Amino acid sequence: MSTTSELPSLQDLERHPYLTSDGSVADDFLVGKVGIYAIFDDQETLQFVGYSRNVSVSLRQHLIRKPEQCYSFKVETIARPSRQVLEDIRQHWLQENGTVPPGNGEAEAEWTQAIDVKPLMTDEERQGFAEALDEGKKTKCIKQVARRIQENLLERLAARGVTESFRFNPKLKEQGLLELK
């Protein structure tokens, strides 16, 4: 895109609640859509700007990773996928915001990468992992940690009013990573 006047303004887009009144992600109109989105916390402070080939899937991933920061979003879908157009819009929105939101700065990995459960191990879990003599026992140990972190995460989501169920990738759990399937 050539000029910023041709780019959609973040300020002019409709704000959507992250959750419906029944507790599911409010993204029915975004399933399979390519676009760019901005996520806001409960104070309507911009937390993250990203783009995706499937905005619906990405919104769910962010809710899992940062449930306390996902309260509303704004979105612009595009008919013809173009990484350059999406990147231009992203840069425009970040400039329009005036400051870099945490998810596009120091906390970017927390917003964009699978949840790594290894740093979240208790001392007891860390010791059990260290004492496991073979890979099978290490895998079993890390899967137990992943299940514990997953349960904690699902409790946090329930406290937010989320009623939707989520499936996590079992292969990644074996590696100590939580990511939606």
JOZI-V507143 format. One record per run of one state. SS is the DSSP state (H for helix, E for strand, C for the rest). FROM is the first residue (numbers start at 1). TO is the last residue. Records with the same first field share a line. If there is no record, write none. Layout:
BEGIN
SS=FROM-TO ; FROM-TO
END
This chain:
BEGIN
C=1-3 ; 7-9 ; 13-15 ; 18-18 ; 20-24 ; 26-27 ; 31-34 ; 41-45 ; 53-54 ; 66-66 ; 70-71 ; 78-82 ; 98-101 ; 105-107 ; 113-114 ; 117-117 ; 121-122 ; 132-134 ; 160-167 ; 169-169 ; 174-176 ; 179-179 ; 181-181
H=4-6 ; 10-12 ; 28-30 ; 55-65 ; 67-69 ; 83-97 ; 102-104 ; 108-112 ; 118-120 ; 123-131 ; 135-159 ; 170-173
E=16-17 ; 19-19 ; 25-25 ; 35-40 ; 46-52 ; 72-77 ; 115-116 ; 168-168 ; 177-178 ; 180-180
END
